[in-house]
Amino acid sequence: GPLSKRRLMDVRLGELPAWLATCDFSPQGLLGGVQKAWNSYYDKYINVKRGGPAGISMLLAGYCLLSYGWNYQHISK
């Protein structure tokens, strides 16, 4: 398919600069990318028929690690 419609994992290393040139880096484009990533995560890990608490726990664990990293200087003193 066209280069602009490919996912990042489907782009070859030599095509990466051209693929990045087709990306929309405006605030609206970045917001659309974040929404697409969230919908993909939600559909894969949370909104499944036989799912469990794995998706939510992964999200909470990531938040805990990120929060700890932001507050590490304050906590270590």
C-alpha positions as CSV (number, residue, x, y, z in Angstrom):
1,G,0.0,0.0,0.0
2,P,0.9,3.6,0.0
3,L,3.7,4.6,2.4
4,S,1.5,7.0,4.4
5,K,-1.0,4.2,5.2
6,R,1.6,1.8,6.6
7,R,2.1,1.2,10.3
8,L,5.5,2.0,11.8
9,M,6.4,-1.7,12.1
10,D,5.7,-2.3,8.4
11,V,8.1,0.5,7.2
12,R,11.6,-0.5,6.2
13,L,14.6,1.4,7.7
14,G,15.4,3.0,4.3
15,E,11.8,4.2,4.0
16,L,11.7,5.7,7.5
17,P,12.6,9.4,6.5
18,A,10.0,9.4,3.7
19,W,7.4,7.8,6.1
20,L,8.1,10.5,8.8
21,A,7.7,13.2,6.1
22,T,4.1,12.0,5.5
23,C,3.1,12.1,9.2
24,D,0.9,14.9,10.5
25,F,2.8,16.6,13.3
26,S,0.1,19.3,13.9
27,P,-1.6,19.3,17.3
28,Q,-4.7,17.8,15.7
29,G,-2.6,15.1,14.0
30,L,-0.8,14.2,17.2
31,L,-4.1,14.0,19.1
32,G,-5.4,11.7,16.4
33,G,-2.3,9.5,16.8
34,V,-2.7,9.3,20.5
35,Q,-6.4,8.4,20.1
36,K,-5.6,5.7,17.6
37,A,-2.9,4.3,19.9
38,W,-5.3,4.3,22.9
39,N,-8.0,2.6,20.8
40,S,-5.6,-0.1,19.7
41,Y,-4.4,-0.7,23.2
42,Y,-8.0,-0.8,24.5
43,D,-9.1,-3.2,21.8
44,K,-6.1,-5.5,22.3
45,Y,-5.9,-5.7,26.1
46,I,-9.1,-4.4,27.7
47,N,-12.0,-4.9,25.4
48,V,-11.7,-8.6,24.8
49,K,-14.2,-11.4,25.4
50,R,-12.0,-13.6,27.4
51,G,-9.9,-10.9,28.9
52,G,-8.9,-10.5,32.5
53,P,-7.3,-7.8,34.6
54,A,-4.1,-7.9,32.7
55,G,-4.7,-4.8,30.5
56,I,-5.8,-2.6,33.5
57,S,-2.9,-3.9,35.7
58,M,-0.4,-3.3,32.9
59,L,-1.7,0.3,32.6
60,L,-1.5,0.8,36.4
61,A,2.0,-0.7,36.6
62,G,3.1,1.7,33.8
63,Y,1.6,4.6,35.7
64,C,3.3,3.6,38.9
65,L,6.7,3.3,37.2
66,L,6.3,6.6,35.4
67,S,5.2,8.3,38.7
68,Y,8.2,6.8,40.6
69,G,10.6,8.0,37.8
70,W,9.2,11.5,38.0
71,N,9.5,11.7,41.8
72,Y,12.7,9.8,42.3
73,Q,14.8,12.8,43.3
74,H,12.2,13.7,45.9
75,I,11.9,10.2,47.2
76,S,15.6,9.5,47.4
77,K,16.3,12.3,49.8
